[in-house]
Amino acid sequence: MTDSSSKSQDPILTFEGKRYELNSLPDELKELVRGMQVADAQLRMHEDTLKVLAIGRQTMAMQLNDKLKDINPIE
């Protein structure tokens, strides 16, 4: 095996269509990358929370609709 097999395991940053060896970037840029990863994870978590809330709201609306069937609306 050649060094290419060990290099293939080095982390690669792909950003705006360009690739960079993450370990060779300055520490300041590595921190920015970590910050973006945290932000992405937080966005995914909150998107999942919104999906759960939307499903819960939809379920409550269905229950409300079912319970209002026997009640006469105001004319």
Protein Blocks (a to p, Z undefined) as FASTA:
>chain_A
ZZklmmmmpccddeehiacdfklpcfklmmmmmmmmmmmmmmmmmmmmmmmmmmmmmmmm
mmmmmmmmmpccdZZ
